[in-house]
Amino acid sequence: MAATSPSRAEQVRSFLKQNGLQAWIAWRPDELLMLSGYFPYWGASLLIYFADAEPLLFVPQIEPRDYIPSGLRMQEFPWGDLKCSDPYSVLVSTVGNELVKVGIKREQVGMNPSAARIALPIQAAEQIPIPEGFAAKLSQVAAQTDARYQTGFADLYLRKTPPEIDAIRWANRVANVGLQAFFENLHPGVAETEVAAAVESAIYRQIGHDGIFHSRGWAMVQSGPNSADAGRFNRSTGRRLENGDLVLIELATCVNGYWSDLTRTAPVGSPKPEVEPILTVAIDAQRAAVDGVRPGISAHDVDALARDRIAAQGLSSYFTHHTGHHVGFRYHDPGFLILPGESSKLEAGMVITIEPGVYVPERGGGARVEDNVLVTESGHEVLSRIAGSAEA
């Protein structure tokens, strides 16, 4: 049975009511996506989410308009206009005027002023053009900026709605196109970077199909002894694959603003005897944890399902990170981790990763398998596995 969650509007308005707020101001790309379904191009847009009125979106003068959701109220501000020397002051003034117009006082407005992690906008190559001091300027119209409000807002990321789940599912489908390219390029003599390039190219080429206007992948491929470093960092090098290597790919994929986070490990030909058990135990541990995902189970207990399988093979010291995290609006969404000692419980509508790994430098190899898993009302749904792949 699929998860049923309150609509996004119901979740946001409940948050505002519980905190005595009449409006929330947001400008980070993932916040805009969650609150309105809009994924910005430049990353310079801003949204006022009203408790009792439709959201109001402010976009740069030069923002593309073809993928702004229909029915969303919109105003432009002069970012990109060479005649305007300080477009952000104009924006703050306009935001303040809009709040005054509807009788909302400064102390009834909240925002998150921190510089925490954010998702990338479509134009990710350019520095997100939010100037130093912008949050301080906005605090002139939004008084409620302390940690209590920020924590409550971050909790909105945890439970996805059915349309958001469908969008994350689609990001996983596109990621699987990239993973197919990964498996197809596992041949002796091929460089890690060449495998990664094939994966990213396959994902990028999905733009223009099935309503996809943005599709980007970040593929990090590690082979042989490099795969043993994957518990600490992920990166592709010029190393060329050799017969018997384990090859690990860490793949971030963003489709129309929604993210998947997947990892696969596969051998080049038949795995070397010293690394084959590493792959076997990583697959076994990941399946055990996925099978245990259901509403009401604690993050600690899900982690233990994987960690105990690895420990039973005498490899506990080679599993060096958490078992999972929330995903969807970002590569790593806010929220509790799946790790030892975490008492938070899974709820229907949550989308998490399950990614145990085993990394053994002494044997020259490491392995991790990662899927994105939806918690449903009766158990779980794996959003990311593809039939016939090495880990299925």
Contacts in CASP RR format, 6 or more apart in sequence:
PFRMAT RR
TARGET T0000
AUTHOR 0000-0000-0000
METHOD contacts of the structure
MODEL  1
MAATSPSRAEQVRSFLKQNGLQAWIAWRPDELLMLSGYFPYWGASLLIYF
ADAEPLLFVPQIEPRDYIPSGLRMQEFPWGDLKCSDPYSVLVSTVGNELV
KVGIKREQVGMNPSAARIALPIQAAEQIPIPEGFAAKLSQVAAQTDARYQ
TGFADLYLRKTPPEIDAIRWANRVANVGLQAFFENLHPGVAETEVAAAVE
SAIYRQIGHDGIFHSRGWAMVQSGPNSADAGRFNRSTGRRLENGDLVLIE
LATCVNGYWSDLTRTAPVGSPKPEVEPILTVAIDAQRAAVDGVRPGISAH
DVDALARDRIAAQGLSSYFTHHTGHHVGFRYHDPGFLILPGESSKLEAGM
VITIEPGVYVPERGGGARVEDNVLVTESGHEVLSRIAGSAEA
1 376 0 8 1.000
1 377 0 8 1.000
1 378 0 8 1.000
2 162 0 8 1.000
2 165 0 8 1.000
2 376 0 8 1.000
2 377 0 8 1.000
2 381 0 8 1.000
3 160 0 8 1.000
3 162 0 8 1.000
3 165 0 8 1.000
3 348 0 8 1.000
3 349 0 8 1.000
3 374 0 8 1.000
3 375 0 8 1.000
3 376 0 8 1.000
3 377 0 8 1.000
4 162 0 8 1.000
4 348 0 8 1.000
4 377 0 8 1.000
5 11 0 8 1.000
5 159 0 8 1.000
5 160 0 8 1.000
5 161 0 8 1.000
5 162 0 8 1.000
5 348 0 8 1.000
5 349 0 8 1.000
6 14 0 8 1.000
6 159 0 8 1.000
6 161 0 8 1.000
7 161 0 8 1.000
8 34 0 8 1.000
8 35 0 8 1.000
8 161 0 8 1.000
8 164 0 8 1.000
11 156 0 8 1.000
11 159 0 8 1.000
11 161 0 8 1.000
12 24 0 8 1.000
12 35 0 8 1.000
12 49 0 8 1.000
12 156 0 8 1.000
13 51 0 8 1.000
15 21 0 8 1.000
15 24 0 8 1.000
15 152 0 8 1.000
15 153 0 8 1.000
15 155 0 8 1.000
15 156 0 8 1.000
16 22 0 8 1.000
16 23 0 8 1.000
16 24 0 8 1.000
16 49 0 8 1.000
16 51 0 8 1.000
17 51 0 8 1.000
19 144 0 8 1.000
19 148 0 8 1.000
19 149 0 8 1.000
19 152 0 8 1.000
20 108 0 8 1.000
21 51 0 8 1.000
21 108 0 8 1.000
21 109 0 8 1.000
21 110 0 8 1.000
21 144 0 8 1.000
21 149 0 8 1.000
22 50 0 8 1.000
22 51 0 8 1.000
22 52 0 8 1.000
22 104 0 8 1.000
22 105 0 8 1.000
22 108 0 8 1.000
22 109 0 8 1.000
23 48 0 8 1.000
23 49 0 8 1.000
23 50 0 8 1.000
23 51 0 8 1.000
23 99 0 8 1.000
23 104 0 8 1.000
23 108 0 8 1.000
23 109 0 8 1.000
23 110 0 8 1.000
24 35 0 8 1.000
24 48 0 8 1.000
24 49 0 8 1.000
24 109 0 8 1.000
24 110 0 8 1.000
24 111 0 8 1.000
24 153 0 8 1.000
25 46 0 8 1.000
25 47 0 8 1.000
25 48 0 8 1.000
25 49 0 8 1.000
25 95 0 8 1.000
25 109 0 8 1.000
25 110 0 8 1.000
25 111 0 8 1.000
25 138 0 8 1.000
25 141 0 8 1.000
25 142 0 8 1.000
26 32 0 8 1.000
26 35 0 8 1.000
26 46 0 8 1.000
26 47 0 8 1.000
26 49 0 8 1.000
26 111 0 8 1.000
26 112 0 8 1.000
27 43 0 8 1.000
27 44 0 8 1.000
27 45 0 8 1.000
27 46 0 8 1.000
27 47 0 8 1.000
27 130 0 8 1.000
28 112 0 8 1.000
28 118 0 8 1.000
28 119 0 8 1.000
29 39 0 8 1.000
29 40 0 8 1.000
29 43 0 8 1.000
29 118 0 8 1.000
29 119 0 8 1.000
29 120 0 8 1.000
29 121 0 8 1.000
29 257 0 8 1.000
30 118 0 8 1.000
30 119 0 8 1.000
30 157 0 8 1.000
30 329 0 8 1.000
30 330 0 8 1.000
31 47 0 8 1.000
31 112 0 8 1.000
31 118 0 8 1.000
32 38 0 8 1.000
32 39 0 8 1.000
32 40 0 8 1.000
32 45 0 8 1.000
32 47 0 8 1.000
32 57 0 8 1.000
33 39 0 8 1.000
33 119 0 8 1.000
33 257 0 8 1.000
33 258 0 8 1.000
33 329 0 8 1.000
34 156 0 8 1.000
34 157 0 8 1.000
34 164 0 8 1.000
34 329 0 8 1.000
35 47 0 8 1.000
35 49 0 8 1.000
35 55 0 8 1.000
36 47 0 8 1.000
36 49 0 8 1.000
36 55 0 8 1.000
36 57 0 8 1.000
36 69 0 8 1.000
36 72 0 8 1.000
37 69 0 8 1.000
38 45 0 8 1.000
38 47 0 8 1.000
38 57 0 8 1.000
38 68 0 8 1.000
38 69 0 8 1.000
38 72 0 8 1.000
39 67 0 8 1.000
39 121 0 8 1.000
39 122 0 8 1.000
39 214 0 8 1.000
39 256 0 8 1.000
39 257 0 8 1.000
40 59 0 8 1.000
40 63 0 8 1.000
40 121 0 8 1.000
40 122 0 8 1.000
41 63 0 8 1.000
41 64 0 8 1.000
41 121 0 8 1.000
41 122 0 8 1.000
41 123 0 8 1.000
42 60 0 8 1.000
42 62 0 8 1.000
42 63 0 8 1.000
42 79 0 8 1.000
42 121 0 8 1.000
42 122 0 8 1.000
42 123 0 8 1.000
42 126 0 8 1.000
42 129 0 8 1.000
43 121 0 8 1.000
43 123 0 8 1.000
43 128 0 8 1.000
43 129 0 8 1.000
43 130 0 8 1.000
44 59 0 8 1.000
44 60 0 8 1.000
44 63 0 8 1.000
44 79 0 8 1.000
44 128 0 8 1.000
44 129 0 8 1.000
44 130 0 8 1.000
45 57 0 8 1.000
45 58 0 8 1.000
45 59 0 8 1.000
45 60 0 8 1.000
45 63 0 8 1.000
46 57 0 8 1.000
46 58 0 8 1.000
46 91 0 8 1.000
46 95 0 8 1.000
47 55 0 8 1.000
47 56 0 8 1.000
47 57 0 8 1.000
47 58 0 8 1.000
48 55 0 8 1.000
48 56 0 8 1.000
48 58 0 8 1.000
48 95 0 8 1.000
48 98 0 8 1.000
48 99 0 8 1.000
49 55 0 8 1.000
50 56 0 8 1.000
50 102 0 8 1.000
50 104 0 8 1.000
53 102 0 8 1.000
54 71 0 8 1.000
54 72 0 8 1.000
54 73 0 8 1.000
55 72 0 8 1.000
55 73 0 8 1.000
56 73 0 8 1.000
56 74 0 8 1.000
56 75 0 8 1.000
56 98 0 8 1.000
57 68 0 8 1.000
57 72 0 8 1.000
57 73 0 8 1.000
57 74 0 8 1.000
57 75 0 8 1.000
58 74 0 8 1.000
58 75 0 8 1.000
58 76 0 8 1.000
58 77 0 8 1.000
58 91 0 8 1.000
58 94 0 8 1.000
58 95 0 8 1.000
59 65 0 8 1.000
59 68 0 8 1.000
59 74 0 8 1.000
59 75 0 8 1.000
59 76 0 8 1.000
59 77 0 8 1.000
60 76 0 8 1.000
60 77 0 8 1.000
60 79 0 8 1.000
60 80 0 8 1.000
60 87 0 8 1.000
61 76 0 8 1.000
61 77 0 8 1.000
61 78 0 8 1.000
61 79 0 8 1.000
61 80 0 8 1.000
61 81 0 8 1.000
62 79 0 8 1.000
62 80 0 8 1.000
63 76 0 8 1.000
66 213 0 8 1.000
67 213 0 8 1.000
67 256 0 8 1.000
68 74 0 8 1.000
75 94 0 8 1.000
77 87 0 8 1.000
77 90 0 8 1.000
77 91 0 8 1.000
77 94 0 8 1.000
78 84 0 8 1.000
78 87 0 8 1.000
78 90 0 8 1.000
79 87 0 8 1.000
79 88 0 8 1.000
79 91 0 8 1.000
79 129 0 8 1.000
80 87 0 8 1.000
81 87 0 8 1.000
84 90 0 8 1.000
88 131 0 8 1.000
88 134 0 8 1.000
88 137 0 8 1.000
89 137 0 8 1.000
92 137 0 8 1.000
92 138 0 8 1.000
92 140 0 8 1.000
92 141 0 8 1.000
95 138 0 8 1.000
95 141 0 8 1.000
96 140 0 8 1.000
96 141 0 8 1.000
99 105 0 8 1.000
99 106 0 8 1.000
99 109 0 8 1.000
99 141 0 8 1.000
106 140 0 8 1.000
106 141 0 8 1.000
106 142 0 8 1.000
106 143 0 8 1.000
107 143 0 8 1.000
107 144 0 8 1.000
108 143 0 8 1.000
108 144 0 8 1.000
109 141 0 8 1.000
109 142 0 8 1.000
109 143 0 8 1.000
109 144 0 8 1.000
110 142 0 8 1.000
110 143 0 8 1.000
110 144 0 8 1.000
110 145 0 8 1.000
110 149 0 8 1.000
111 135 0 8 1.000
111 138 0 8 1.000
111 139 0 8 1.000
111 142 0 8 1.000
111 144 0 8 1.000
111 145 0 8 1.000
112 145 0 8 1.000
112 149 0 8 1.000
112 150 0 8 1.000
112 153 0 8 1.000
113 135 0 8 1.000
113 136 0 8 1.000
113 138 0 8 1.000
113 139 0 8 1.000
113 145 0 8 1.000
114 150 0 8 1.000
117 330 0 8 1.000
117 332 0 8 1.000
118 128 0 8 1.000
118 330 0 8 1.000
119 254 0 8 1.000
119 257 0 8 1.000
119 259 0 8 1.000
119 329 0 8 1.000
119 330 0 8 1.000
119 331 0 8 1.000
120 128 0 8 1.000
120 254 0 8 1.000
121 128 0 8 1.000
122 214 0 8 1.000
124 216 0 8 1.000
139 145 0 8 1.000
154 334 0 8 1.000
154 335 0 8 1.000
155 334 0 8 1.000
155 335 0 8 1.000
157 326 0 8 1.000
157 329 0 8 1.000
157 330 0 8 1.000
157 333 0 8 1.000
157 334 0 8 1.000
157 335 0 8 1.000
158 326 0 8 1.000
158 333 0 8 1.000
158 334 0 8 1.000
158 335 0 8 1.000
158 347 0 8 1.000
158 350 0 8 1.000
159 347 0 8 1.000
159 348 0 8 1.000
159 349 0 8 1.000
159 350 0 8 1.000
160 168 0 8 1.000
160 328 0 8 1.000
160 349 0 8 1.000
160 350 0 8 1.000
160 351 0 8 1.000
160 374 0 8 1.000
164 258 0 8 1.000
164 328 0 8 1.000
164 329 0 8 1.000
165 349 0 8 1.000
165 351 0 8 1.000
165 374 0 8 1.000
165 383 0 8 1.000
167 255 0 8 1.000
167 256 0 8 1.000
167 257 0 8 1.000
167 258 0 8 1.000
168 258 0 8 1.000
168 259 0 8 1.000
168 260 0 8 1.000
168 327 0 8 1.000
168 328 0 8 1.000
168 351 0 8 1.000
168 372 0 8 1.000
168 374 0 8 1.000
168 383 0 8 1.000
169 383 0 8 1.000
170 210 0 8 1.000
170 212 0 8 1.000
170 255 0 8 1.000
170 256 0 8 1.000
170 258 0 8 1.000
171 253 0 8 1.000
171 254 0 8 1.000
171 255 0 8 1.000
171 256 0 8 1.000
171 257 0 8 1.000
171 258 0 8 1.000
171 259 0 8 1.000
171 260 0 8 1.000
171 328 0 8 1.000
172 253 0 8 1.000
172 260 0 8 1.000
172 262 0 8 1.000
172 372 0 8 1.000
172 383 0 8 1.000
172 384 0 8 1.000
174 203 0 8 1.000
174 206 0 8 1.000
174 212 0 8 1.000
174 215 0 8 1.000
174 253 0 8 1.000
174 255 0 8 1.000
174 260 0 8 1.000
175 203 0 8 1.000
175 217 0 8 1.000
175 251 0 8 1.000
175 253 0 8 1.000
175 260 0 8 1.000
175 262 0 8 1.000
175 384 0 8 1.000
176 384 0 8 1.000
176 386 0 8 1.000
177 202 0 8 1.000
177 203 0 8 1.000
177 206 0 8 1.000
178 198 0 8 1.000
178 199 0 8 1.000
178 200 0 8 1.000
178 202 0 8 1.000
178 203 0 8 1.000
178 217 0 8 1.000
178 219 0 8 1.000
178 251 0 8 1.000
178 253 0 8 1.000
179 199 0 8 1.000
179 249 0 8 1.000
179 251 0 8 1.000
179 262 0 8 1.000
179 264 0 8 1.000
179 386 0 8 1.000
179 389 0 8 1.000
180 202 0 8 1.000
180 386 0 8 1.000
181 198 0 8 1.000
181 199 0 8 1.000
181 201 0 8 1.000
181 202 0 8 1.000
182 195 0 8 1.000
182 198 0 8 1.000
182 199 0 8 1.000
182 219 0 8 1.000
182 221 0 8 1.000
182 249 0 8 1.000
182 251 0 8 1.000
182 264 0 8 1.000
182 266 0 8 1.000
183 264 0 8 1.000
183 266 0 8 1.000
183 389 0 8 1.000
183 390 0 8 1.000
184 198 0 8 1.000
185 194 0 8 1.000
185 195 0 8 1.000
185 198 0 8 1.000
185 199 0 8 1.000
186 195 0 8 1.000
186 241 0 8 1.000
186 247 0 8 1.000
186 266 0 8 1.000
186 267 0 8 1.000
186 268 0 8 1.000
186 269 0 8 1.000
187 241 0 8 1.000
187 268 0 8 1.000
188 240 0 8 1.000
188 241 0 8 1.000
188 242 0 8 1.000
188 243 0 8 1.000
188 268 0 8 1.000
189 240 0 8 1.000
189 241 0 8 1.000
189 242 0 8 1.000
190 240 0 8 1.000
190 241 0 8 1.000
191 237 0 8 1.000
191 238 0 8 1.000
191 239 0 8 1.000
191 240 0 8 1.000
191 241 0 8 1.000
192 221 0 8 1.000
192 222 0 8 1.000
192 223 0 8 1.000
192 226 0 8 1.000
192 236 0 8 1.000
192 237 0 8 1.000
192 238 0 8 1.000
192 239 0 8 1.000
192 240 0 8 1.000
192 241 0 8 1.000
192 247 0 8 1.000
193 221 0 8 1.000
193 236 0 8 1.000
193 237 0 8 1.000
193 238 0 8 1.000
195 219 0 8 1.000
195 221 0 8 1.000
195 236 0 8 1.000
195 241 0 8 1.000
195 247 0 8 1.000
195 249 0 8 1.000
196 219 0 8 1.000
196 220 0 8 1.000
196 221 0 8 1.000
196 236 0 8 1.000
196 249 0 8 1.000
197 219 0 8 1.000
199 217 0 8 1.000
199 219 0 8 1.000
199 221 0 8 1.000
199 249 0 8 1.000
199 251 0 8 1.000
200 216 0 8 1.000
200 217 0 8 1.000
200 218 0 8 1.000
200 219 0 8 1.000
203 215 0 8 1.000
203 216 0 8 1.000
203 217 0 8 1.000
203 253 0 8 1.000
204 215 0 8 1.000
204 216 0 8 1.000
204 217 0 8 1.000
205 215 0 8 1.000
206 212 0 8 1.000
206 215 0 8 1.000
206 255 0 8 1.000
207 213 0 8 1.000
207 214 0 8 1.000
207 215 0 8 1.000
211 256 0 8 1.000
212 255 0 8 1.000
212 256 0 8 1.000
213 256 0 8 1.000
214 254 0 8 1.000
214 255 0 8 1.000
214 256 0 8 1.000
214 257 0 8 1.000
215 253 0 8 1.000
215 254 0 8 1.000
215 255 0 8 1.000
215 256 0 8 1.000
216 253 0 8 1.000
216 254 0 8 1.000
217 251 0 8 1.000
217 252 0 8 1.000
217 253 0 8 1.000
217 254 0 8 1.000
218 251 0 8 1.000
218 252 0 8 1.000
218 253 0 8 1.000
219 236 0 8 1.000
219 249 0 8 1.000
219 250 0 8 1.000
219 251 0 8 1.000
220 234 0 8 1.000
220 235 0 8 1.000
220 236 0 8 1.000
220 249 0 8 1.000
220 250 0 8 1.000
220 251 0 8 1.000
221 236 0 8 1.000
221 247 0 8 1.000
221 248 0 8 1.000
221 249 0 8 1.000
222 229 0 8 1.000
222 230 0 8 1.000
222 234 0 8 1.000
222 235 0 8 1.000
222 236 0 8 1.000
222 237 0 8 1.000
222 247 0 8 1.000
222 248 0 8 1.000
222 249 0 8 1.000
222 250 0 8 1.000
223 239 0 8 1.000
223 241 0 8 1.000
223 242 0 8 1.000
223 245 0 8 1.000
223 246 0 8 1.000
223 247 0 8 1.000
223 248 0 8 1.000
223 268 0 8 1.000
224 239 0 8 1.000
224 241 0 8 1.000
224 242 0 8 1.000
224 245 0 8 1.000
224 246 0 8 1.000
224 247 0 8 1.000
224 275 0 8 1.000
224 364 0 8 1.000
224 365 0 8 1.000
224 366 0 8 1.000
225 361 0 8 1.000
225 364 0 8 1.000
225 365 0 8 1.000
226 237 0 8 1.000
226 239 0 8 1.000
227 245 0 8 1.000
227 246 0 8 1.000
227 247 0 8 1.000
227 248 0 8 1.000
227 265 0 8 1.000
227 359 0 8 1.000
227 364 0 8 1.000
227 365 0 8 1.000
227 366 0 8 1.000
227 367 0 8 1.000
228 359 0 8 1.000
228 360 0 8 1.000
228 361 0 8 1.000
228 363 0 8 1.000
228 364 0 8 1.000
228 365 0 8 1.000
228 366 0 8 1.000
229 359 0 8 1.000
229 361 0 8 1.000
230 248 0 8 1.000
230 250 0 8 1.000
230 357 0 8 1.000
230 359 0 8 1.000
230 366 0 8 1.000
230 368 0 8 1.000
231 320 0 8 1.000
231 321 0 8 1.000
231 357 0 8 1.000
231 359 0 8 1.000
231 368 0 8 1.000
232 320 0 8 1.000
232 359 0 8 1.000
234 250 0 8 1.000
241 247 0 8 1.000
241 268 0 8 1.000
242 268 0 8 1.000
243 268 0 8 1.000
243 269 0 8 1.000
243 270 0 8 1.000
244 267 0 8 1.000
244 268 0 8 1.000
244 269 0 8 1.000
244 270 0 8 1.000
244 271 0 8 1.000
244 272 0 8 1.000
244 275 0 8 1.000
245 267 0 8 1.000
245 268 0 8 1.000
245 271 0 8 1.000
245 272 0 8 1.000
245 275 0 8 1.000
246 265 0 8 1.000
246 266 0 8 1.000
246 267 0 8 1.000
246 271 0 8 1.000
246 275 0 8 1.000
246 278 0 8 1.000
246 279 0 8 1.000
246 365 0 8 1.000
246 366 0 8 1.000
246 367 0 8 1.000
247 265 0 8 1.000
247 266 0 8 1.000
247 267 0 8 1.000
247 268 0 8 1.000
248 263 0 8 1.000
248 264 0 8 1.000
248 265 0 8 1.000
248 366 0 8 1.000
248 367 0 8 1.000
248 368 0 8 1.000
249 263 0 8 1.000
249 264 0 8 1.000
249 265 0 8 1.000
250 262 0 8 1.000
250 263 0 8 1.000
250 368 0 8 1.000
250 370 0 8 1.000
251 260 0 8 1.000
251 261 0 8 1.000
251 262 0 8 1.000
251 263 0 8 1.000
251 264 0 8 1.000
252 259 0 8 1.000
252 260 0 8 1.000
252 261 0 8 1.000
252 331 0 8 1.000
253 259 0 8 1.000
253 260 0 8 1.000
253 261 0 8 1.000
253 262 0 8 1.000
254 331 0 8 1.000
257 329 0 8 1.000
258 328 0 8 1.000
258 329 0 8 1.000
259 327 0 8 1.000
259 328 0 8 1.000
259 329 0 8 1.000
259 330 0 8 1.000
259 331 0 8 1.000
260 327 0 8 1.000
260 328 0 8 1.000
260 372 0 8 1.000
260 383 0 8 1.000
260 384 0 8 1.000
261 327 0 8 1.000
261 331 0 8 1.000
261 332 0 8 1.000
261 353 0 8 1.000
261 355 0 8 1.000
261 370 0 8 1.000
261 372 0 8 1.000
262 370 0 8 1.000
262 371 0 8 1.000
262 372 0 8 1.000
262 384 0 8 1.000
263 355 0 8 1.000
263 368 0 8 1.000
263 369 0 8 1.000
263 370 0 8 1.000
264 369 0 8 1.000
264 370 0 8 1.000
264 389 0 8 1.000
264 390 0 8 1.000
264 391 0 8 1.000
265 279 0 8 1.000
265 282 0 8 1.000
265 366 0 8 1.000
265 367 0 8 1.000
265 368 0 8 1.000
265 369 0 8 1.000
265 390 0 8 1.000
265 391 0 8 1.000
266 390 0 8 1.000
266 391 0 8 1.000
267 275 0 8 1.000
267 276 0 8 1.000
267 279 0 8 1.000
267 390 0 8 1.000
271 279 0 8 1.000
274 363 0 8 1.000
274 364 0 8 1.000
275 360 0 8 1.000
275 363 0 8 1.000
275 364 0 8 1.000
275 365 0 8 1.000
275 366 0 8 1.000
275 367 0 8 1.000
277 313 0 8 1.000
278 315 0 8 1.000
278 358 0 8 1.000
278 360 0 8 1.000
278 363 0 8 1.000
278 365 0 8 1.000
278 366 0 8 1.000
278 367 0 8 1.000
279 366 0 8 1.000
279 367 0 8 1.000
281 309 0 8 1.000
281 310 0 8 1.000
281 313 0 8 1.000
281 315 0 8 1.000
281 358 0 8 1.000
281 367 0 8 1.000
282 310 0 8 1.000
282 356 0 8 1.000
282 357 0 8 1.000
282 358 0 8 1.000
282 366 0 8 1.000
282 367 0 8 1.000
282 368 0 8 1.000
282 369 0 8 1.000
283 367 0 8 1.000
283 369 0 8 1.000
283 391 0 8 1.000
284 309 0 8 1.000
285 305 0 8 1.000
285 306 0 8 1.000
285 307 0 8 1.000
285 309 0 8 1.000
285 310 0 8 1.000
285 319 0 8 1.000
285 356 0 8 1.000
285 357 0 8 1.000
285 358 0 8 1.000
286 306 0 8 1.000
286 354 0 8 1.000
286 355 0 8 1.000
286 356 0 8 1.000
286 357 0 8 1.000
286 369 0 8 1.000
286 370 0 8 1.000
286 371 0 8 1.000
286 391 0 8 1.000
288 305 0 8 1.000
288 306 0 8 1.000
288 308 0 8 1.000
288 309 0 8 1.000
289 302 0 8 1.000
289 303 0 8 1.000
289 305 0 8 1.000
289 306 0 8 1.000
289 323 0 8 1.000
289 338 0 8 1.000
289 354 0 8 1.000
289 356 0 8 1.000
290 354 0 8 1.000
290 371 0 8 1.000
290 373 0 8 1.000
290 380 0 8 1.000
290 382 0 8 1.000
291 305 0 8 1.000
292 302 0 8 1.000
292 305 0 8 1.000
292 380 0 8 1.000
293 302 0 8 1.000
293 346 0 8 1.000
293 352 0 8 1.000
293 354 0 8 1.000
293 373 0 8 1.000
293 375 0 8 1.000
293 379 0 8 1.000
293 380 0 8 1.000
294 346 0 8 1.000
294 375 0 8 1.000
294 378 0 8 1.000
294 379 0 8 1.000
294 380 0 8 1.000
295 345 0 8 1.000
295 346 0 8 1.000
295 347 0 8 1.000
295 348 0 8 1.000
295 375 0 8 1.000
295 376 0 8 1.000
295 377 0 8 1.000
295 379 0 8 1.000
296 345 0 8 1.000
296 346 0 8 1.000
296 347 0 8 1.000
297 345 0 8 1.000
297 346 0 8 1.000
298 342 0 8 1.000
298 343 0 8 1.000
298 344 0 8 1.000
298 345 0 8 1.000
298 346 0 8 1.000
299 336 0 8 1.000
299 337 0 8 1.000
299 338 0 8 1.000
299 339 0 8 1.000
299 341 0 8 1.000
299 342 0 8 1.000
299 343 0 8 1.000
299 344 0 8 1.000
299 345 0 8 1.000
299 346 0 8 1.000
300 339 0 8 1.000
300 340 0 8 1.000
300 341 0 8 1.000
300 342 0 8 1.000
300 343 0 8 1.000
302 323 0 8 1.000
302 338 0 8 1.000
302 346 0 8 1.000
302 354 0 8 1.000
303 322 0 8 1.000
303 323 0 8 1.000
303 324 0 8 1.000
303 338 0 8 1.000
303 339 0 8 1.000
303 340 0 8 1.000
303 341 0 8 1.000
303 342 0 8 1.000
304 340 0 8 1.000
306 319 0 8 1.000
306 323 0 8 1.000
306 354 0 8 1.000
306 356 0 8 1.000
307 316 0 8 1.000
307 319 0 8 1.000
307 323 0 8 1.000
307 340 0 8 1.000
307 356 0 8 1.000
309 356 0 8 1.000
310 316 0 8 1.000
310 318 0 8 1.000
310 319 0 8 1.000
310 356 0 8 1.000
310 357 0 8 1.000
310 358 0 8 1.000
315 358 0 8 1.000
315 360 0 8 1.000
318 357 0 8 1.000
318 358 0 8 1.000
318 359 0 8 1.000
318 360 0 8 1.000
319 356 0 8 1.000
319 357 0 8 1.000
319 358 0 8 1.000
319 359 0 8 1.000
320 359 0 8 1.000
321 357 0 8 1.000
322 337 0 8 1.000
322 338 0 8 1.000
322 339 0 8 1.000
323 338 0 8 1.000
323 339 0 8 1.000
323 354 0 8 1.000
323 355 0 8 1.000
323 356 0 8 1.000
324 337 0 8 1.000
324 338 0 8 1.000
324 339 0 8 1.000
324 352 0 8 1.000
324 353 0 8 1.000
324 354 0 8 1.000
324 355 0 8 1.000
325 332 0 8 1.000
325 333 0 8 1.000
325 335 0 8 1.000
325 337 0 8 1.000
325 338 0 8 1.000
325 352 0 8 1.000
325 353 0 8 1.000
326 332 0 8 1.000
326 333 0 8 1.000
326 334 0 8 1.000
326 335 0 8 1.000
326 336 0 8 1.000
326 350 0 8 1.000
326 351 0 8 1.000
326 352 0 8 1.000
326 353 0 8 1.000
327 333 0 8 1.000
327 351 0 8 1.000
327 352 0 8 1.000
327 353 0 8 1.000
327 372 0 8 1.000
328 351 0 8 1.000
328 372 0 8 1.000
336 342 0 8 1.000
336 344 0 8 1.000
338 352 0 8 1.000
338 353 0 8 1.000
338 354 0 8 1.000
346 352 0 8 1.000
346 375 0 8 1.000
347 375 0 8 1.000
348 375 0 8 1.000
348 376 0 8 1.000
348 377 0 8 1.000
349 374 0 8 1.000
349 375 0 8 1.000
349 376 0 8 1.000
350 374 0 8 1.000
350 375 0 8 1.000
351 372 0 8 1.000
351 373 0 8 1.000
351 374 0 8 1.000
351 375 0 8 1.000
351 383 0 8 1.000
352 372 0 8 1.000
352 373 0 8 1.000
352 375 0 8 1.000
353 370 0 8 1.000
353 371 0 8 1.000
353 372 0 8 1.000
353 373 0 8 1.000
354 370 0 8 1.000
354 371 0 8 1.000
354 373 0 8 1.000
355 368 0 8 1.000
355 369 0 8 1.000
355 370 0 8 1.000
355 371 0 8 1.000
356 368 0 8 1.000
356 369 0 8 1.000
357 366 0 8 1.000
357 367 0 8 1.000
357 368 0 8 1.000
357 369 0 8 1.000
358 366 0 8 1.000
358 367 0 8 1.000
358 368 0 8 1.000
359 365 0 8 1.000
359 366 0 8 1.000
359 367 0 8 1.000
359 368 0 8 1.000
360 366 0 8 1.000
369 391 0 8 1.000
371 382 0 8 1.000
371 383 0 8 1.000
371 384 0 8 1.000
371 385 0 8 1.000
372 382 0 8 1.000
372 383 0 8 1.000
372 384 0 8 1.000
373 380 0 8 1.000
373 381 0 8 1.000
373 382 0 8 1.000
373 383 0 8 1.000
374 380 0 8 1.000
374 381 0 8 1.000
374 382 0 8 1.000
374 383 0 8 1.000
385 391 0 8 1.000
385 392 0 8 1.000
386 392 0 8 1.000
END
